[in-house]
Amino acid sequence: MRTSIATVSLSGSLTEKLTAAARAGFDGVEIFENDLLASPLGPEEVRARTADLGLTIDLYQPMRDIEGVPQGEFTRGLRRARHKFEVMERLGADTVLLCSSVSPLAVDDDELAAGQLHQLADLAEDFGIRVAYEALAWGRHVSTYDHAWSIVEAADHPALGTCLDSFHILARGSDPKGIEDIPGEKIFFLQLADAPLMAMDVLQWSRHYRCFPGQGGFDIAGLLAHVVRAGYDGPLSLEVFNDVFRQAEAGPTAVDARRSLLVLQEETGLAAPPEPVVPSGVAFAELVTPDVVPVSALLGALGFSRTARHRSKPVDLWQQGEARVLVNTGPAARRDGTALAAIGLESPDPAGAARRAESLLAPVLPRRRALQDAPLDAVAAPDGTELFFCATDRPGLPSWTGDFEPVEHRQDPRRLARVDHLALTQPWHQFDEAALFHHSVLGLSAQESVDVADPYGLHRSRAVTNSDGTVRIALSVGPAPSDDGARAQHIAFATEDVVTAARCFRDAGGRLLAMPANYYDDLAARFEFTDEELATYRELGILYDRDSDGEFRHCYTETIGRVFFELVQRDGGYRGYGAQNAPVRLAAQHAVRPGR
């Protein structure tokens, strides 16, 4: 189906919004009146610009407070409507959105509303324009889609139909099944928006917290299925009011928006992109650093050995058990310190995973490689992290490890088994995009969002995992765009004995993050520990959590650049990440951050 986006969903000038929509691959746009009024371009120029970009103008909006009002108000409304229709003629737009009245002068009289809508449609028809009547969830007398349809049906005019908006329908808890009773040709337009489930005023909810399909809690796919069964064949259009999107760059937001529609069409059987290829493990994590010495010292203290060197690039392979860390000192290294730049994901079908990613608009990364280097497909996540699809040492498939030449190294006793999870702090405006990306492109399952208190604000976190937990990625966003520490990332390593692993790390010269004594006083009150066990936790900065499935013990290294490490011991079926302890950890990190 054709795809469209309302200009109000994007930031910038009208021309910037149109360009972003076209580059993202949308077929059309809804022109929001305020965007046109603020533009230096006249309607004819906007019409030409959209045509040059290969876009159609699918809707002009909004028109308000026309129906169900006293005659004097209606006469004034028709005068406004005539002016809008003249502008639409110049724009080349043939459908206008009319919202149900919120005027305090509106009366609860469906017969009056139907009669006035019939007269409005007569006027619109003279201009070759259709009127799509939408029930606002906070409409004064008309606030549900079925009520709006009954008035449209009573008005009985070929130039009058209904506009369905997923937010207005689902926010009120209406049953969308009734949509199938509306003739498809009378559904003039469909607007789609998701939203997190929140208990708040519906107007504020709509104006500030809408998001793209798949990023909230509504069943958008279920609603779309009803609309399609009704016979609707118009565009799928996004109308999203979101404070974050309106401050973010229009280009990436438009790509995120279109990806959401591609996934939505897949979920409803309207499109068939390549099947998701769910990663089966973490092949490596790659650090870039301007100074290899502190990183090497820290990895060595953790028990890693430098086992190989890339044959043509300044990249070392450090390994312990199935945990592998690449240390890259090439030109991409950041001046502000060590950073997590890339993740290698074990894939049952690397080529298939790359096809899936490309079909969902993930940027495919060019890779400089020598002729003998293994081909590795890679895409960029929304935060810029490079994701490589790997087949490590698997027969019949090229392995990235073949690009490395072994170096002499000491084989220390293994204390860490593998990567337990990776924690990626997202840019403040890309949290929802990142969750949708990792779910749709990589096929990982998204867990519920968790809010974590920080001494300087609030962190949001959402984990994505595969079915057996061999891939876990915790996505989070910091409390403020200006927070210097907001982009710190970390790698968690699994161990069967966190006490021994922490002691060995400390004895090898590593520095563990110290936790406040108050935490352990509270821990003793919440759980039963022996005095010796509690003293050990205090000594090593080990945090503890428990749920109905198991136990979780974990501790942290101090931060190098923008990276720190976590040692975790999972016992039983514990599947979380110690969120209960996150405020204490964040406060401890703030306390040792330079400049504080």
PLY file of the C-alpha trace (Angstrom):
ply
format ascii 1.0
element vertex 596
property float x
property float y
property float z
element edge 595
property int vertex1
property int vertex2
end_header
0.00 0.00 0.00
1.07 3.61 -0.52
2.67 5.33 2.46
2.32 8.91 3.62
3.38 11.06 6.56
2.00 14.24 8.09
4.46 17.11 8.01
3.68 17.76 11.68
5.47 14.48 12.45
8.86 15.90 11.40
11.01 18.82 12.47
12.25 21.70 10.35
10.85 23.90 7.62
8.24 22.62 5.20
10.83 22.08 2.47
13.08 20.19 4.89
10.18 17.97 5.88
9.22 17.27 2.27
12.81 16.40 1.37
13.15 14.05 4.36
9.89 12.28 3.49
10.93 11.79 -0.12
14.40 10.51 0.76
12.91 8.02 3.21
10.77 6.60 0.41
7.31 7.89 1.28
4.82 8.20 -1.56
2.95 11.20 -0.21
2.46 13.68 2.62
-0.25 15.33 4.65
0.34 19.08 4.64
-0.28 20.54 8.09
-1.72 24.03 7.73
0.75 25.66 10.12
3.64 24.35 8.03
2.19 25.99 4.92
1.43 29.27 6.72
5.04 29.49 7.96
6.57 28.67 4.58
7.95 31.39 2.30
6.75 29.28 -0.64
3.31 29.87 -2.09
0.89 26.98 -2.58
1.85 26.62 -6.25
5.53 26.47 -5.33
4.85 23.85 -2.65
2.87 21.87 -5.21
5.78 22.00 -7.65
8.29 21.11 -4.96
6.38 18.02 -3.85
5.95 16.91 -7.46
9.67 17.36 -8.12
10.37 15.13 -5.11
7.99 12.46 -6.41
5.47 13.06 -3.62
1.72 13.51 -3.74
-0.23 15.73 -1.36
-2.67 13.21 0.08
-4.36 15.39 2.70
-4.60 18.99 3.86
-5.35 19.51 7.52
-6.95 20.44 9.80
-10.38 22.02 9.49
-12.13 22.50 12.82
-15.42 23.39 14.51
-17.70 23.36 11.46
-20.52 20.98 12.37
-23.17 20.96 15.09
-22.92 24.71 15.71
-25.43 27.60 15.60
-26.20 28.98 12.13
-24.10 32.12 12.55
-21.06 30.06 13.50
-21.72 27.67 10.62
-21.90 30.54 8.11
-18.54 31.82 9.34
-17.21 28.26 9.14
-18.27 27.94 5.50
-16.44 31.16 4.69
-13.26 29.73 6.25
-13.82 26.47 4.40
-14.16 28.24 1.04
-10.80 29.92 1.61
-9.17 26.59 2.53
-10.63 24.94 -0.56
-9.18 27.71 -2.75
-5.77 27.14 -1.17
-6.11 23.40 -1.68
-6.87 23.94 -5.37
-3.59 25.81 -5.66
-1.80 23.07 -3.72
-3.28 20.27 -5.78
-4.72 18.59 -2.67
-8.10 16.88 -3.03
-8.89 15.70 0.52
-9.29 17.79 3.67
-9.39 16.55 7.26
-12.30 17.83 9.34
-12.01 17.19 13.08
-15.14 16.75 15.20
-16.04 19.97 16.93
-14.58 20.95 20.30
-16.26 24.36 20.25
-18.10 25.30 23.44
-20.89 26.51 21.14
-21.37 23.04 19.62
-24.67 21.33 20.40
-25.43 17.63 20.79
-27.58 17.27 17.69
-26.58 14.61 15.17
-29.26 15.68 12.70
-27.94 19.25 12.71
-24.36 18.01 12.36
-25.28 15.77 9.42
-27.13 18.59 7.65
-24.25 21.01 8.06
-21.73 18.42 6.87
-23.90 17.85 3.79
-23.76 21.58 3.00
-19.99 21.62 3.57
-19.59 18.65 1.23
-21.65 20.47 -1.41
-19.18 23.34 -1.27
-16.17 20.99 -1.31
-17.56 19.16 -4.33
-17.59 22.42 -6.29
-13.79 22.48 -5.84
-13.31 18.77 -6.55
-12.46 18.17 -2.88
-13.47 15.40 -0.49
-14.07 15.96 3.25
-12.78 13.28 5.65
-14.59 13.62 9.00
-12.62 12.42 12.03
-13.79 11.87 15.61
-11.34 13.47 18.02
-11.04 11.43 21.21
-11.79 14.65 23.11
-14.53 15.90 20.76
-17.24 17.81 22.55
-20.11 15.60 21.37
-18.54 13.28 18.77
-15.56 11.38 20.14
-15.79 7.85 18.70
-15.29 6.60 15.16
-18.64 4.80 15.03
-20.48 7.98 16.08
-18.63 9.96 13.39
-19.52 7.33 10.80
-23.22 7.40 11.74
-23.28 11.16 11.10
-21.43 10.75 7.78
-23.86 8.02 6.79
-26.83 10.23 7.66
-25.37 13.16 5.71
-25.29 10.90 2.64
-23.00 12.89 0.33
-20.47 11.47 -2.14
-17.86 14.10 -1.18
-18.13 13.23 2.52
-16.43 10.26 4.16
-14.67 9.41 7.37
-11.07 9.56 8.50
-9.97 6.86 10.92
-7.18 7.67 13.36
-5.70 4.78 15.33
-4.85 6.97 18.33
-8.36 8.41 18.68
-9.87 4.95 18.36
-7.54 2.97 20.63
-6.92 5.67 23.25
-10.63 5.58 24.08
-10.66 1.80 24.21
-13.08 1.52 21.28
-13.43 -1.86 19.61
-11.98 -1.50 16.10
-13.89 -4.53 14.81
-16.81 -2.25 13.94
-14.64 -0.61 11.29
-15.48 -3.56 9.06
-19.08 -2.33 8.93
-17.98 0.89 7.18
-17.89 0.62 3.36
-14.28 0.84 2.23
-15.03 3.61 -0.28
-16.36 5.79 2.56
-13.10 5.53 4.52
-11.46 8.50 2.85
-8.26 8.44 4.91
-6.38 6.44 7.54
-3.99 8.00 10.04
-1.77 5.79 12.15
0.01 6.46 15.42
1.05 4.33 18.36
1.52 5.51 21.95
2.80 4.20 25.26
0.00 3.11 27.55
-0.45 5.96 30.03
-3.08 7.14 32.49
-3.40 10.82 31.62
-5.57 13.41 29.91
-6.18 12.12 26.38
-5.50 15.50 24.74
-2.07 15.82 26.37
-1.38 12.15 25.66
-2.12 12.73 21.98
-0.25 16.01 21.63
3.01 14.92 23.25
3.39 11.14 23.42
2.36 9.62 20.11
4.98 7.47 18.42
5.35 5.34 15.32
3.66 1.94 15.03
5.52 -0.71 16.99
7.02 1.78 19.45
4.07 1.94 21.85
1.46 -0.28 23.41
-1.45 -0.15 20.94
-2.41 -3.02 18.64
-1.98 -1.06 15.43
-1.66 -4.21 13.31
-5.02 -5.47 14.59
-6.72 -2.18 13.76
-5.15 -2.08 10.29
-6.41 -5.60 9.59
-9.98 -4.43 10.25
-9.50 -1.40 7.99
-8.18 -3.55 5.15
-11.05 -6.01 5.53
-13.45 -3.07 5.22
-12.04 -2.51 1.73
-9.87 0.57 2.33
-7.20 0.94 -0.35
-5.85 4.43 0.35
-2.48 5.36 1.84
-1.19 4.33 5.24
-0.38 7.70 6.74
1.46 8.58 9.92
0.26 11.47 12.06
2.50 11.62 15.12
2.68 14.48 17.60
5.82 13.90 19.65
8.00 16.43 21.46
11.16 14.42 20.83
10.55 13.89 17.11
9.89 17.62 16.67
13.39 18.36 18.00
15.27 15.57 16.23
16.67 15.67 12.71
13.96 15.19 10.10
15.95 12.75 7.94
16.53 9.94 10.48
13.04 10.43 11.92
11.50 9.96 8.47
13.48 6.75 7.95
12.34 5.48 11.35
8.77 6.37 10.40
8.84 4.53 7.11
10.50 1.50 8.69
7.61 1.33 11.14
5.15 1.13 8.24
7.18 -1.55 6.47
7.09 -3.67 9.64
3.38 -2.94 10.15
2.60 -4.12 6.62
4.61 -7.28 7.25
2.65 -7.96 10.45
-0.66 -7.62 8.62
0.36 -9.64 5.56
0.41 -6.63 3.23
4.13 -6.98 2.45
6.70 -9.75 2.61
10.24 -8.50 3.27
12.98 -11.09 3.84
12.35 -13.14 6.99
14.15 -12.00 10.16
17.29 -13.93 11.00
17.54 -13.89 14.78
21.14 -13.75 16.05
22.26 -16.74 18.09
25.08 -15.19 20.09
27.65 -12.42 20.42
30.75 -13.02 18.30
32.66 -9.99 19.56
32.47 -6.48 20.92
34.82 -3.94 19.33
36.34 -1.05 21.23
38.02 1.88 19.51
40.62 3.71 21.56
43.31 6.34 21.09
45.41 4.72 23.83
45.69 0.95 23.97
47.59 0.80 27.27
44.78 1.37 29.81
42.37 -0.82 27.84
44.93 -3.63 27.61
45.65 -3.38 31.33
41.97 -3.57 32.21
41.29 -6.54 29.91
44.36 -8.30 31.24
43.19 -7.81 34.81
39.82 -9.30 33.82
41.64 -12.44 32.66
41.61 -11.80 28.90
44.61 -12.71 26.75
45.71 -10.97 23.59
45.47 -13.97 21.28
45.69 -12.55 17.75
46.41 -9.50 15.59
44.57 -8.50 12.40
46.77 -9.09 9.41
46.20 -5.66 7.84
44.59 -3.39 10.45
45.61 -2.08 13.89
43.15 -4.39 15.66
43.94 -6.88 18.44
41.78 -9.82 19.50
41.46 -10.38 23.24
39.74 -13.58 24.28
38.59 -15.51 27.32
36.33 -18.50 26.87
33.67 -17.49 24.35
34.04 -13.80 25.22
35.95 -11.85 22.56
36.88 -8.17 22.55
38.50 -6.42 19.60
40.66 -3.40 20.41
40.98 -1.02 17.47
43.49 1.83 17.47
42.75 2.90 13.89
41.70 6.35 12.65
38.15 5.89 13.94
39.39 6.05 17.54
37.76 8.86 19.51
39.82 11.60 21.07
37.54 11.62 24.10
38.52 8.09 25.00
37.61 4.47 24.56
34.20 3.71 23.06
32.18 0.66 22.06
31.99 1.01 18.29
30.81 -2.32 16.93
29.16 -5.62 17.84
29.57 -8.88 16.01
26.41 -10.96 16.12
26.49 -14.69 15.43
23.99 -15.32 12.68
22.56 -18.57 11.30
22.48 -16.83 7.91
24.66 -13.68 7.70
23.66 -12.90 4.11
19.97 -13.32 4.96
20.34 -11.09 8.00
21.89 -8.39 5.80
19.07 -8.66 3.25
16.51 -8.27 6.02
18.32 -5.24 7.42
18.62 -3.54 4.04
14.94 -4.14 3.24
14.04 -2.30 6.45
16.19 0.70 5.57
19.14 -0.08 7.84
22.19 1.73 6.42
24.56 -0.84 4.88
28.12 0.08 5.81
30.91 0.07 3.25
33.90 -1.86 4.53
37.51 -1.35 3.60
39.12 -4.77 3.38
42.03 -6.52 1.76
41.39 -9.15 -0.88
42.09 -11.96 1.53
39.83 -10.59 4.28
36.58 -12.41 5.04
33.47 -10.69 3.63
31.46 -9.29 6.52
28.07 -7.63 6.09
27.48 -4.76 8.47
24.76 -2.19 9.09
24.52 0.84 11.35
22.16 0.91 14.30
20.38 4.24 14.99
23.05 5.29 17.50
25.84 4.60 14.98
26.97 1.30 16.50
28.15 -1.01 13.72
26.46 -4.41 13.69
28.31 -7.23 11.91
26.61 -10.48 10.93
29.09 -13.26 11.66
29.64 -16.97 11.27
32.51 -17.69 13.62
34.54 -20.80 12.73
31.58 -22.51 11.06
32.29 -24.97 8.21
31.39 -23.71 4.76
31.09 -20.05 5.77
33.80 -17.35 5.84
34.89 -16.54 9.39
36.18 -13.19 10.55
38.68 -14.97 12.80
40.57 -16.00 9.66
41.65 -12.37 9.26
43.65 -12.59 12.49
47.11 -14.08 12.97
47.80 -15.76 16.34
50.31 -14.20 18.71
52.09 -15.79 21.64
50.11 -15.46 24.83
49.80 -16.90 28.30
46.80 -19.12 28.93
45.33 -17.93 32.23
42.62 -19.85 34.08
39.25 -18.93 32.61
37.08 -16.86 34.93
34.66 -15.30 32.44
32.65 -17.48 30.09
30.98 -15.22 27.52
29.26 -11.90 26.94
26.15 -11.85 29.11
24.74 -8.63 27.72
25.63 -5.32 26.16
24.23 -2.03 27.43
23.95 0.74 24.86
22.95 4.21 25.96
21.12 5.87 23.09
21.09 9.49 21.99
18.17 11.14 23.80
16.04 11.39 20.65
16.54 7.82 19.36
15.38 5.55 22.17
12.07 4.50 20.58
13.73 4.20 17.18
16.42 1.93 18.63
13.88 -0.40 20.24
11.95 -0.76 16.98
15.18 -1.22 14.99
16.54 -4.03 17.16
13.16 -5.77 17.22
12.28 -5.46 13.55
15.67 -5.62 11.85
17.35 -8.18 14.14
14.27 -10.12 15.19
14.93 -9.66 18.91
12.03 -9.57 21.36
11.51 -6.30 23.20
10.79 -6.38 26.93
8.86 -3.76 28.88
10.44 -0.37 29.45
11.84 0.32 32.90
12.41 3.74 34.48
15.52 4.03 36.65
16.22 6.95 38.99
19.47 8.81 38.44
20.85 11.50 40.80
20.32 14.01 37.98
17.17 12.77 36.32
15.57 9.60 35.05
16.92 6.82 32.84
14.62 4.79 30.61
15.74 1.29 29.74
14.38 -1.45 27.51
16.04 -4.79 26.83
15.84 -6.79 23.61
16.76 -10.48 23.62
16.62 -13.67 21.63
14.62 -16.60 22.96
17.38 -18.34 24.91
19.11 -15.24 26.27
22.36 -15.76 24.36
21.87 -12.27 22.92
20.81 -9.58 25.36
21.05 -5.87 24.58
19.86 -3.30 27.12
18.94 -0.02 25.45
18.69 3.05 27.62
18.48 6.82 27.38
20.01 9.26 29.83
18.20 11.93 31.81
19.08 14.90 29.58
20.55 15.64 26.14
23.38 17.63 27.77
24.40 14.87 30.19
28.08 14.23 29.48
27.80 10.64 30.65
24.68 9.86 28.68
26.53 7.92 26.00
28.52 5.60 28.30
28.22 1.97 27.16
29.13 -1.21 28.94
29.83 -4.87 28.32
28.72 -7.47 30.88
30.59 -10.76 31.11
29.05 -13.91 32.57
30.86 -15.83 35.28
29.96 -18.80 37.46
31.64 -17.19 40.49
31.50 -13.42 40.64
33.33 -13.26 43.98
36.38 -15.09 42.62
36.28 -13.13 39.36
36.09 -9.81 41.22
38.90 -10.73 43.61
41.17 -11.86 40.80
40.47 -8.66 38.89
41.29 -6.53 41.92
44.39 -8.54 42.76
45.61 -8.04 39.19
45.46 -4.27 39.64
41.91 -3.65 38.42
39.72 -1.05 40.12
36.19 -2.04 41.05
33.45 0.54 41.45
32.87 1.06 45.19
29.30 1.08 46.46
28.04 3.09 49.48
27.78 1.39 52.86
24.11 2.39 53.10
23.31 0.03 50.26
24.61 -2.97 52.23
22.79 -1.91 55.38
19.58 -1.97 53.37
20.54 -5.24 51.66
20.91 -6.89 55.07
17.40 -5.78 55.97
15.86 -7.08 52.73
17.64 -10.42 52.46
19.24 -12.92 54.81
23.02 -13.23 54.38
25.73 -14.53 56.64
27.96 -11.82 58.07
30.86 -13.18 56.01
28.89 -13.09 52.75
27.71 -9.54 53.32
31.22 -8.42 54.23
32.50 -9.92 50.97
29.91 -8.01 48.98
30.88 -4.77 50.75
34.55 -5.39 50.10
34.14 -6.02 46.38
31.24 -3.72 45.56
29.00 -6.65 44.61
25.30 -5.87 44.16
22.53 -8.40 44.66
19.03 -8.96 43.31
16.53 -11.79 43.44
13.25 -12.64 41.75
10.93 -15.62 41.71
13.17 -17.41 39.18
16.66 -16.94 40.58
19.43 -14.71 41.90
21.72 -12.11 40.38
25.10 -10.92 41.66
27.05 -8.29 39.78
29.79 -5.69 40.10
31.40 -3.05 37.91
34.79 -1.79 36.88
35.53 1.89 36.82
34.97 3.64 33.51
37.63 4.10 30.84
36.66 6.77 28.33
33.02 5.92 27.65
33.14 2.22 28.48
32.97 0.16 31.63
32.61 -3.56 32.29
30.28 -5.59 34.47
30.78 -9.06 35.94
27.53 -10.95 36.40
26.56 -14.26 37.98
23.09 -15.57 37.19
21.74 -18.41 39.30
18.51 -20.21 38.52
16.33 -18.64 35.89
16.97 -14.96 36.67
16.43 -13.04 33.41
16.69 -9.40 34.50
19.57 -6.96 34.75
19.52 -5.83 38.38
17.37 -2.75 37.70
16.70 -2.46 41.44
20.39 -1.67 41.90
20.78 0.74 39.00
20.19 3.96 41.00
22.98 2.99 43.40
25.36 2.14 40.55
24.57 5.39 38.71
25.16 7.43 41.86
28.47 5.66 42.46
29.57 6.40 38.89
28.58 10.05 39.21
30.65 10.26 42.43
33.87 9.18 40.70
33.32 11.02 37.41
36.06 13.61 36.80
34.96 17.14 37.61
32.45 16.13 40.28
0 1
1 2
2 3
3 4
4 5
5 6
6 7
7 8
8 9
9 10
10 11
11 12
12 13
13 14
14 15
15 16
16 17
17 18
18 19
19 20
20 21
21 22
22 23
23 24
24 25
25 26
26 27
27 28
28 29
29 30
30 31
31 32
32 33
33 34
34 35
35 36
36 37
37 38
38 39
39 40
40 41
41 42
42 43
43 44
44 45
45 46
46 47
47 48
48 49
49 50
50 51
51 52
52 53
53 54
54 55
55 56
56 57
57 58
58 59
59 60
60 61
61 62
62 63
63 64
64 65
65 66
66 67
67 68
68 69
69 70
70 71
71 72
72 73
73 74
74 75
75 76
76 77
77 78
78 79
79 80
80 81
81 82
82 83
83 84
84 85
85 86
86 87
87 88
88 89
89 90
90 91
91 92
92 93
93 94
94 95
95 96
96 97
97 98
98 99
99 100
100 101
101 102
102 103
103 104
104 105
105 106
106 107
107 108
108 109
109 110
110 111
111 112
112 113
113 114
114 115
115 116
116 117
117 118
118 119
119 120
120 121
121 122
122 123
123 124
124 125
125 126
126 127
127 128
128 129
129 130
130 131
131 132
132 133
133 134
134 135
135 136
136 137
137 138
138 139
139 140
140 141
141 142
142 143
143 144
144 145
145 146
146 147
147 148
148 149
149 150
150 151
151 152
152 153
153 154
154 155
155 156
156 157
157 158
158 159
159 160
160 161
161 162
162 163
163 164
164 165
165 166
166 167
167 168
168 169
169 170
170 171
171 172
172 173
173 174
174 175
175 176
176 177
177 178
178 179
179 180
180 181
181 182
182 183
183 184
184 185
185 186
186 187
187 188
188 189
189 190
190 191
191 192
192 193
193 194
194 195
195 196
196 197
197 198
198 199
199 200
200 201
201 202
202 203
203 204
204 205
205 206
206 207
207 208
208 209
209 210
210 211
211 212
212 213
213 214
214 215
215 216
216 217
217 218
218 219
219 220
220 221
221 222
222 223
223 224
224 225
225 226
226 227
227 228
228 229
229 230
230 231
231 232
232 233
233 234
234 235
235 236
236 237
237 238
238 239
239 240
240 241
241 242
242 243
243 244
244 245
245 246
246 247
247 248
248 249
249 250
250 251
251 252
252 253
253 254
254 255
255 256
256 257
257 258
258 259
259 260
260 261
261 262
262 263
263 264
264 265
265 266
266 267
267 268
268 269
269 270
270 271
271 272
272 273
273 274
274 275
275 276
276 277
277 278
278 279
279 280
280 281
281 282
282 283
283 284
284 285
285 286
286 287
287 288
288 289
289 290
290 291
291 292
292 293
293 294
294 295
295 296
296 297
297 298
298 299
299 300
300 301
301 302
302 303
303 304
304 305
305 306
306 307
307 308
308 309
309 310
310 311
311 312
312 313
313 314
314 315
315 316
316 317
317 318
318 319
319 320
320 321
321 322
322 323
323 324
324 325
325 326
326 327
327 328
328 329
329 330
330 331
331 332
332 333
333 334
334 335
335 336
336 337
337 338
338 339
339 340
340 341
341 342
342 343
343 344
344 345
345 346
346 347
347 348
348 349
349 350
350 351
351 352
352 353
353 354
354 355
355 356
356 357
357 358
358 359
359 360
360 361
361 362
362 363
363 364
364 365
365 366
366 367
367 368
368 369
369 370
370 371
371 372
372 373
373 374
374 375
375 376
376 377
377 378
378 379
379 380
380 381
381 382
382 383
383 384
384 385
385 386
386 387
387 388
388 389
389 390
390 391
391 392
392 393
393 394
394 395
395 396
396 397
397 398
398 399
399 400
400 401
401 402
402 403
403 404
404 405
405 406
406 407
407 408
408 409
409 410
410 411
411 412
412 413
413 414
414 415
415 416
416 417
417 418
418 419
419 420
420 421
421 422
422 423
423 424
424 425
425 426
426 427
427 428
428 429
429 430
430 431
431 432
432 433
433 434
434 435
435 436
436 437
437 438
438 439
439 440
440 441
441 442
442 443
443 444
444 445
445 446
446 447
447 448
448 449
449 450
450 451
451 452
452 453
453 454
454 455
455 456
456 457
457 458
458 459
459 460
460 461
461 462
462 463
463 464
464 465
465 466
466 467
467 468
468 469
469 470
470 471
471 472
472 473
473 474
474 475
475 476
476 477
477 478
478 479
479 480
480 481
481 482
482 483
483 484
484 485
485 486
486 487
487 488
488 489
489 490
490 491
491 492
492 493
493 494
494 495
495 496
496 497
497 498
498 499
499 500
500 501
501 502
502 503
503 504
504 505
505 506
506 507
507 508
508 509
509 510
510 511
511 512
512 513
513 514
514 515
515 516
516 517
517 518
518 519
519 520
520 521
521 522
522 523
523 524
524 525
525 526
526 527
527 528
528 529
529 530
530 531
531 532
532 533
533 534
534 535
535 536
536 537
537 538
538 539
539 540
540 541
541 542
542 543
543 544
544 545
545 546
546 547
547 548
548 549
549 550
550 551
551 552
552 553
553 554
554 555
555 556
556 557
557 558
558 559
559 560
560 561
561 562
562 563
563 564
564 565
565 566
566 567
567 568
568 569
569 570
570 571
571 572
572 573
573 574
574 575
575 576
576 577
577 578
578 579
579 580
580 581
581 582
582 583
583 584
584 585
585 586
586 587
587 588
588 589
589 590
590 591
591 592
592 593
593 594
594 595
